[in-house]
Amino acid sequence: MAEGTRVPKRIAAVIINSLKGGVVPRIGLPYITVGREREIQALLHDLDLVADGGASFRFLVGRYGAGKSFLLQTIRTHAMGNDFVVADADLSPERRLQGGQGQGLATYRELIRNLSTKTRPEGGALQLVLDRWVAALREQADPRSALSEQLAPIRELVCGFDFTRVITLYYEATLEGDDERRAGVVRWLRGEFRTKTEARAELGVNACVTDDTWYEYLKLFAQFLVGAGYRGLVVLIDELVNLYKIPNAVSRQYNYEKILTMYNDTLQGKARHLGIIMGGTPQSVEDRRRGVFSYEALRSRLTQGRFASAGLSDMLAPVIHLEPLTYEELLVLIEKLADIHAGYFGYERTLTEEQLVSFLKVEFGRVGAETHLTPREVIRDFIELLDIACQNPGTNVDELLRSDAFSGAVAAPAETRAAEGGDVDPAFAEFTI
């Protein structure tokens, strides 16, 4: 954050409250982004590829709290700012990529529900996108001809005939002022029709989005968006650990097979104007018994080569491993947070750089901090420190940092995990920064 930059109070509130609660704010990220320049540049390169008609697929791999979700949200903000449509979803026991009880369709519905654009960053942008497309068509000298020309290449693809028919229905319903039919098309595109019979009765279309076809419709939607004036579709899927935790081995393999299909499509040119980024922990990706690497076809494609294994990172590889933020980057981050906190609560910041350094020394003095301390924990502890100092004006911050109470409070989590020799429990996966 540049010197003198003021963060609007509404955004400051979201930043402070979200970070203290252990989740990533959906707005205001540019004010607190530090480090990750190489990762961001690599993903922005992917956006250029998508805009040029190509496709991309990446995995972001890092421990809980290491910055996966933060980086995903940062790319989300960049993409929307550059006229991409973004759809994001967290996987869960009810939302998978493939399932016999509608779990794949549930993921599709969540992605479409969270469809976001620059003018509708909070999600729910589907109808806005459709209306923008209709408006662009009506500006053409011959809208009907433009419609036919635009949809012709999409019609030839898998599920393309039904998709283009539904999209055409929306255009016609808009011209006729038929709001009920427009709403029916929106429901169809959201995947809300349960059977073909229901879709045929309401729209005259003998198809609907299903567990088996939802990804095909996502590819069609990506190409359609370009005709609506956007540069492509970026799909962000987090919490791959929920596939790792599927107890049935066959079900897990079906989900990994879906990932393989998506991965192959993007690399072989079968998808256009589509970027996919998935986030997961090292265990959920690299475990050869239950993780993504348990599916041999994926493991052979995604495993690092011998040169990258020698300690040199390859940001063009399909898997990006997130390295911990450096001490200096964390110092810059907490300084930004101190300024935002002071601006939001309306006081003059009194914390000195020496006190910020002292705070980090306490954090890194934990047992096991070198391998287990994450940015999420540092941020949460620091905001707690700011809150205490703000609410108790007479507090001596130096004494507080030296106190056994503060040192003990921040030591416990890292000690616990160090003793266990692993990451935090997967049950806490939703609290991801």
Beta strands, then each sheet from edge to edge (+ up, - down):
strand 1: 55-61
strand 2: 85-90
strand 3: 233-238
strand 4: 274-280
strand 5: 319-321
sheet 1: 2+ 3+ 4+ 1+ 5+
end
